[in-house]
Amino acid sequence: GAVPVAAVAILAVVLFGRGPASPVVSLTPGEMHAQTYVQQHALAIAADPLADATALHAIGTLSLRADREAHGVH
């Protein structure tokens, strides 16, 4: 199936970080768990992002965080 662009972008951020320019903001426990889950299951998620409900939730959690960071809300 078609892979949502946002999911791919978030996977890239989760796996590779944003580079030295990104502010260092501590993750909440939920965000830490989401990040770990996505990292551990990255290949399966990339192959079919919609198949794994836990992964979808994790990606959603991380995308909300990315939105907050983008707007400077911590």
MIMAR-314237 format. One line per field, with one value per atom (N, C-alpha, C): residue number from 1; residue in three letters; atom name; x, y, z. Coordinates in nm, 2 decimals, m for minus. Example, Ala and Ser with C-alpha at 12.3 -4.5 7.8 and 13.67 -1.06 7.14 Angstrom:
MIMAR-314237
seq <- 1, 1, 1, 2, 2, 2
type <- ALA, ALA, ALA, SER, SER, SER
atom <- N, CA, C, N, CA, C
east <- 1.32, 1.23, 1.32, 1.28, 1.37, 1.29
north <- m0.57, m0.45, m0.33, m0.22, m0.11, 0.00
up <- 0.78, 0.78, 0.78, 0.71, 0.71, 0.79
//
This chain:
MIMAR-314237
seq <- 1, 1, 1, 2, 2, 2, 3, 3, 3, 4, 4, 4, 5, 5, 5, 6, 6, 6, 7, 7, 7, 8, 8, 8, 9, 9, 9, 10, 10, 10, 11, 11, 11, 12, 12, 12, 13, 13, 13, 14, 14, 14, 15, 15, 15, 16, 16, 16, 17, 17, 17, 18, 18, 18, 19, 19, 19, 20, 20, 20, 21, 21, 21, 22, 22, 22, 23, 23, 23, 24, 24, 24, 25, 25, 25, 26, 26, 26, 27, 27, 27, 28, 28, 28, 29, 29, 29, 30, 30, 30, 31, 31, 31, 32, 32, 32, 33, 33, 33, 34, 34, 34, 35, 35, 35, 36, 36, 36, 37, 37, 37, 38, 38, 38, 39, 39, 39, 40, 40, 40, 41, 41, 41, 42, 42, 42, 43, 43, 43, 44, 44, 44, 45, 45, 45, 46, 46, 46, 47, 47, 47, 48, 48, 48, 49, 49, 49, 50, 50, 50, 51, 51, 51, 52, 52, 52, 53, 53, 53, 54, 54, 54, 55, 55, 55, 56, 56, 56, 57, 57, 57, 58, 58, 58, 59, 59, 59, 60, 60, 60, 61, 61, 61, 62, 62, 62, 63, 63, 63, 64, 64, 64, 65, 65, 65, 66, 66, 66, 67, 67, 67, 68, 68, 68, 69, 69, 69, 70, 70, 70, 71, 71, 71, 72, 72, 72, 73, 73, 73, 74, 74, 74
type <- GLY, GLY, GLY, ALA, ALA, ALA, VAL, VAL, VAL, PRO, PRO, PRO, VAL, VAL, VAL, ALA, ALA, ALA, ALA, ALA, ALA, VAL, VAL, VAL, ALA, ALA, ALA, ILE, ILE, ILE, LEU, LEU, LEU, ALA, ALA, ALA, VAL, VAL, VAL, VAL, VAL, VAL, LEU, LEU, LEU, PHE, PHE, PHE, GLY, GLY, GLY, ARG, ARG, ARG, GLY, GLY, GLY, PRO, PRO, PRO, ALA, ALA, ALA, SER, SER, SER, PRO, PRO, PRO, VAL, VAL, VAL, VAL, VAL, VAL, SER, SER, SER, LEU, LEU, LEU, THR, THR, THR, PRO, PRO, PRO, GLY, GLY, GLY, GLU, GLU, GLU, MET, MET, MET, HIS, HIS, HIS, ALA, ALA, ALA, GLN, GLN, GLN, THR, THR, THR, TYR, TYR, TYR, VAL, VAL, VAL, GLN, GLN, GLN, GLN, GLN, GLN, HIS, HIS, HIS, ALA, ALA, ALA, LEU, LEU, LEU, ALA, ALA, ALA, ILE, ILE, ILE, ALA, ALA, ALA, ALA, ALA, ALA, ASP, ASP, ASP, PRO, PRO, PRO, LEU, LEU, LEU, ALA, ALA, ALA, ASP, ASP, ASP, ALA, ALA, ALA, THR, THR, THR, ALA, ALA, ALA, LEU, LEU, LEU, HIS, HIS, HIS, ALA, ALA, ALA, ILE, ILE, ILE, GLY, GLY, GLY, THR, THR, THR, LEU, LEU, LEU, SER, SER, SER, LEU, LEU, LEU, ARG, ARG, ARG, ALA, ALA, ALA, ASP, ASP, ASP, ARG, ARG, ARG, GLU, GLU, GLU, ALA, ALA, ALA, HIS, HIS, HIS, GLY, GLY, GLY, VAL, VAL, VAL, HIS, HIS, HIS
atom <- N, CA, C, N, CA, C, N, CA, C, N, CA, C, N, CA, C, N, CA, C, N, CA, C, N, CA, C, N, CA, C, N, CA, C, N, CA, C, N, CA, C, N, CA, C, N, CA, C, N, CA, C, N, CA, C, N, CA, C, N, CA, C, N, CA, C, N, CA, C, N, CA, C, N, CA, C, N, CA, C, N, CA, C, N, CA, C, N, CA, C, N, CA, C, N, CA, C, N, CA, C, N, CA, C, N, CA, C, N, CA, C, N, CA, C, N, CA, C, N, CA, C, N, CA, C, N, CA, C, N, CA, C, N, CA, C, N, CA, C, N, CA, C, N, CA, C, N, CA, C, N, CA, C, N, CA, C, N, CA, C, N, CA, C, N, CA, C, N, CA, C, N, CA, C, N, CA, C, N, CA, C, N, CA, C, N, CA, C, N, CA, C, N, CA, C, N, CA, C, N, CA, C, N, CA, C, N, CA, C, N, CA, C, N, CA, C, N, CA, C, N, CA, C, N, CA, C, N, CA, C, N, CA, C, N, CA, C, N, CA, C, N, CA, C, N, CA, C, N, CA, C, N, CA, C, N, CA, C
east <- 0.08, 0.00, 0.09, 0.02, 0.09, 0.14, 0.26, 0.32, 0.29, 0.23, 0.20, 0.34, 0.35, 0.47, 0.51, 0.41, 0.44, 0.50, 0.45, 0.51, 0.66, 0.69, 0.83, 0.91, 0.86, 0.94, 0.97, 0.87, 0.88, 0.98, 0.97, 1.06, 1.21, 1.23, 1.36, 1.41, 1.32, 1.36, 1.39, 1.30, 1.32, 1.45, 1.48, 1.60, 1.73, 1.72, 1.85, 1.86, 1.76, 1.77, 1.76, 1.77, 1.75, 1.88, 1.99, 2.11, 2.14, 2.26, 2.30, 2.22, 2.14, 2.07, 1.94, 1.90, 1.77, 1.79, 1.69, 1.70, 1.69, 1.77, 1.76, 1.65, 1.54, 1.42, 1.40, 1.38, 1.37, 1.23, 1.24, 1.12, 1.04, 0.91, 0.82, 0.84, 0.80, 0.81, 0.74, 0.62, 0.54, 0.61, 0.68, 0.75, 0.87, 0.94, 1.06, 1.01, 0.90, 0.85, 0.82, 0.75, 0.71, 0.84, 0.94, 1.06, 1.13, 1.14, 1.20, 1.13, 0.99, 0.91, 0.94, 0.93, 0.95, 1.09, 1.19, 1.32, 1.33, 1.27, 1.28, 1.21, 1.10, 1.02, 1.02, 1.13, 1.14, 1.11, 1.18, 1.17, 1.02, 0.96, 0.82, 0.73, 0.75, 0.67, 0.69, 0.81, 0.84, 0.77, 0.77, 0.71, 0.56, 0.50, 0.35, 0.31, 0.31, 0.29, 0.15, 0.05, m0.08, m0.12, m0.02, m0.06, m0.04, 0.03, 0.07, 0.00, m0.10, m0.17, m0.08, 0.00, 0.09, 0.19, 0.24, 0.33, 0.26, 0.13, 0.06, 0.04, 0.01, 0.00, 0.13, 0.24, 0.37, 0.41, 0.38, 0.41, 0.33, 0.20, 0.12, 0.17, 0.22, 0.27, 0.39, 0.48, 0.60, 0.57, 0.47, 0.44, 0.38, 0.30, 0.25, 0.37, 0.47, 0.59, 0.66, 0.68, 0.75, 0.68, 0.54, 0.47, 0.49, 0.50, 0.52, 0.66, 0.76, 0.90, 0.90, 0.83, 0.84, 0.78, 0.69, 0.63, 0.69, 0.79, 0.86, 0.79, 0.70, 0.63, 0.68, 0.73, 0.80, 0.72
north <- m0.12, 0.00, 0.12, 0.24, 0.36, 0.39, 0.44, 0.47, 0.62, 0.66, 0.80, 0.87, 0.98, 1.06, 1.10, 1.14, 1.18, 1.07, 0.94, 0.83, 0.81, 0.82, 0.81, 0.92, 1.04, 1.15, 1.13, 1.08, 1.06, 0.95, 0.84, 0.73, 0.78, 0.87, 0.92, 1.00, 1.08, 1.16, 1.07, 0.97, 0.88, 0.80, 0.75, 0.66, 0.74, 0.86, 0.93, 1.06, 1.11, 1.23, 1.35, 1.47, 1.59, 1.66, 1.60, 1.68, 1.77, 1.83, 1.91, 2.04, 2.08, 2.20, 2.18, 2.06, 2.04, 2.06, 2.13, 2.15, 2.02, 2.00, 1.88, 1.90, 1.82, 1.83, 1.69, 1.68, 1.55, 1.49, 1.36, 1.29, 1.25, 1.25, 1.20, 1.04, 0.98, 0.83, 0.77, 0.82, 0.77, 0.79, 0.90, 0.93, 0.84, 0.82, 0.73, 0.59, 0.54, 0.41, 0.40, 0.51, 0.51, 0.51, 0.59, 0.59, 0.46, 0.39, 0.26, 0.16, 0.16, 0.07, 0.09, 0.21, 0.24, 0.20, 0.22, 0.18, 0.03, m0.04, m0.18, m0.25, m0.18, m0.24, m0.16, m0.09, 0.01, m0.06, m0.18, m0.24, m0.28, m0.34, m0.39, m0.27, m0.16, m0.04, 0.02, 0.03, 0.09, 0.01, m0.12, m0.21, m0.19, m0.18, m0.16, m0.08, 0.05, 0.13, 0.12, 0.07, 0.07, m0.07, m0.16, m0.30, m0.31, m0.22, m0.23, m0.12, m0.15, m0.05, 0.02, m0.06, 0.00, 0.10, 0.06, 0.15, 0.27, 0.26, 0.38, 0.47, 0.42, 0.50, 0.57, 0.49, 0.54, 0.66, 0.63, 0.74, 0.86, 0.84, 0.95, 1.03, 0.96, 1.02, 1.11, 1.05, 1.12, 1.24, 1.22, 1.33, 1.45, 1.42, 1.53, 1.60, 1.52, 1.58, 1.67, 1.62, 1.70, 1.83, 1.82, 1.95, 2.04, 1.99, 2.08, 2.14, 2.06, 2.11, 2.22, 2.19, 2.29, 2.42, 2.42, 2.55, 2.60, 2.53, 2.58, 2.56, 2.46, 2.43, 2.30, 2.31, 2.19, 2.14
up <- 0.00, 0.00, 0.00, m0.02, m0.02, 0.12, 0.13, 0.26, 0.29, 0.40, 0.43, 0.44, 0.37, 0.37, 0.52, 0.60, 0.73, 0.81, 0.79, 0.87, 0.83, 0.70, 0.66, 0.71, 0.71, 0.77, 0.91, 0.99, 1.13, 1.16, 1.08, 1.09, 1.07, 0.97, 0.95, 1.07, 1.13, 1.24, 1.36, 1.38, 1.50, 1.48, 1.36, 1.35, 1.34, 1.27, 1.24, 1.31, 1.38, 1.45, 1.35, 1.40, 1.32, 1.30, 1.34, 1.33, 1.44, 1.44, 1.56, 1.58, 1.48, 1.50, 1.58, 1.60, 1.67, 1.82, 1.88, 2.03, 2.10, 2.21, 2.29, 2.39, 2.37, 2.46, 2.51, 2.64, 2.70, 2.66, 2.63, 2.59, 2.71, 2.70, 2.81, 2.80, 2.91, 2.91, 2.79, 2.76, 2.65, 2.52, 2.50, 2.38, 2.37, 2.48, 2.49, 2.44, 2.50, 2.46, 2.31, 2.27, 2.12, 2.04, 2.07, 1.99, 1.99, 2.10, 2.11, 2.03, 2.04, 1.96, 1.81, 1.77, 1.62, 1.58, 1.66, 1.62, 1.61, 1.70, 1.70, 1.59, 1.54, 1.44, 1.31, 1.29, 1.18, 1.04, 1.02, 0.89, 0.86, 0.96, 0.94, 0.92, 1.00, 0.98, 0.85, 0.80, 0.67, 0.56, 0.58, 0.48, 0.47, 0.59, 0.59, 0.71, 0.70, 0.82, 0.88, 0.80, 0.85, 0.92, 0.91, 0.96, 1.11, 1.17, 1.31, 1.39, 1.47, 1.54, 1.64, 1.71, 1.81, 1.74, 1.62, 1.55, 1.51, 1.47, 1.43, 1.55, 1.66, 1.78, 1.82, 1.80, 1.84, 1.74, 1.61, 1.51, 1.54, 1.58, 1.61, 1.73, 1.83, 1.95, 1.91, 1.83, 1.79, 1.69, 1.61, 1.52, 1.60, 1.70, 1.79, 1.86, 1.90, 1.96, 1.86, 1.74, 1.63, 1.61, 1.61, 1.59, 1.71, 1.83, 1.94, 1.93, 1.89, 1.88, 1.77, 1.66, 1.55, 1.59, 1.69, 1.73, 1.86, 1.90, 2.02, 2.15, 2.15, 2.28, 2.33, 2.46, 2.51, 2.63
//
